[in-house]
């Protein structure tokens, strides 16, 4: 399905084609504190429409995931990374997508602490 997404203030906006049937909640030290629900899509299914210049980056642990925040409101609505085989992916915070009924989702736990 196609969705529109944004940070809280709207300075960062994107459109994405993404499957929301298998979202996750991760228990790593970072995700657990952030409380997002994540869904993943190949980078080619993601188009940043506005706000590249507003993004600031945070990396931790293996430094493989580019956590991107709006410099104005601080919201991380998506991050960029790659699968082990090198396929570029985008992780979208489903809570930042428009017109998604969060209560209808059944996110699976992911043990990020052990990875």
C-alpha positions as CSV (number, residue, x, y, z in Angstrom):
1,X,0.0,0.0,0.0
2,X,1.0,3.6,-0.5
3,X,1.2,6.0,2.4
4,X,2.3,9.6,3.2
5,X,4.4,10.2,6.2
6,X,6.1,13.0,8.1
7,X,7.8,14.1,11.2
8,X,5.7,15.9,13.8
9,X,6.2,19.5,12.5
10,X,5.9,18.4,8.8
11,X,9.2,19.8,7.7
12,X,10.2,16.2,6.7
13,X,7.7,14.6,4.4
14,X,7.8,11.4,2.3
15,X,5.7,8.9,0.5
16,X,6.3,5.2,0.8
17,X,5.0,1.9,-0.6
18,X,5.1,-0.5,2.3
19,X,3.5,-3.7,3.7
20,X,2.1,-3.2,7.2
21,X,1.2,-6.8,7.7
22,X,4.4,-7.7,9.6
23,X,5.5,-4.7,11.7
24,X,7.8,-5.1,14.7
25,X,8.6,-3.6,18.0
26,X,12.3,-4.0,18.9
27,X,13.7,-4.3,22.4
28,X,17.2,-2.9,21.8
29,X,18.3,-0.1,24.1
30,X,17.4,2.5,21.5
31,X,14.1,1.3,20.1
32,X,12.7,0.3,23.5
33,X,13.1,3.9,24.7
34,X,11.7,5.4,21.5
35,X,8.6,3.2,21.4
36,X,8.1,3.1,17.6
37,X,6.5,0.5,15.6
38,X,8.6,-0.4,12.6
39,X,7.9,-1.7,9.1
40,X,10.6,-2.2,6.4
41,X,10.7,-1.5,2.7
42,X,13.3,-1.5,0.0
43,X,14.8,1.9,-0.5
44,X,13.4,2.2,-4.0
45,X,9.9,2.2,-2.5
46,X,10.6,5.3,-0.4
47,X,10.7,8.9,-1.7
48,X,11.7,11.8,0.5
49,X,9.5,14.6,-0.8
50,X,10.8,17.4,1.5
51,X,13.3,18.0,4.3
52,X,16.6,16.3,3.4
53,X,18.4,19.4,4.6
54,X,16.5,19.3,7.9
55,X,17.6,15.8,8.8
56,X,20.3,15.1,11.4
57,X,21.8,11.7,12.0
58,X,22.5,9.4,14.9
59,X,24.3,6.1,14.7
60,X,25.1,3.7,17.6
61,X,26.4,0.2,18.3
62,X,27.5,-1.2,14.8
63,X,26.7,2.2,13.2
64,X,25.0,0.4,10.3
65,X,21.6,2.2,10.7
66,X,21.3,5.8,9.9
67,X,18.7,7.1,12.4
68,X,17.4,10.4,10.9
69,X,15.7,13.1,12.9
70,X,14.0,16.3,12.0
71,X,16.3,19.1,13.3
72,X,13.2,21.2,14.1
73,X,10.9,18.8,16.1
74,X,13.3,15.9,16.9
75,X,11.0,13.2,15.4
76,X,12.6,10.1,13.8
77,X,10.0,9.1,11.3
78,X,12.3,6.8,9.3
79,X,15.8,5.4,9.2
80,X,18.1,4.0,6.5
81,X,20.1,0.9,6.5
82,X,20.8,-2.3,4.6
83,X,20.1,-6.0,5.0
84,X,23.0,-8.4,5.5
85,X,23.3,-9.0,1.7
86,X,23.6,-5.3,1.1
87,X,20.1,-4.5,-0.1
88,X,19.3,-0.9,0.9
89,X,16.2,-0.7,3.1
90,X,14.2,2.0,4.9
91,X,12.7,1.4,8.3
92,X,9.5,3.5,8.7
93,X,8.0,4.4,12.1
94,X,4.5,3.4,11.4
95,X,3.2,5.9,13.9
96,X,4.3,8.6,11.6
97,X,2.2,7.4,8.6
98,X,-1.0,9.2,7.8
99,X,-4.3,7.3,7.9
100,X,-3.1,4.1,9.6
101,X,-5.2,2.5,12.3
102,X,-2.4,1.7,14.8
103,X,-4.8,-0.4,16.9
104,X,-5.5,-2.7,14.0
105,X,-1.8,-3.7,13.7
106,X,-0.3,-6.7,15.5
107,X,3.4,-5.9,15.8
108,X,5.7,-8.8,16.5
109,X,8.4,-8.5,19.2
110,X,12.0,-8.5,17.8
111,X,14.9,-9.3,20.1
112,X,17.3,-6.5,19.0
113,X,19.1,-6.8,22.4
114,X,20.6,-10.1,21.3
115,X,21.7,-8.9,17.8
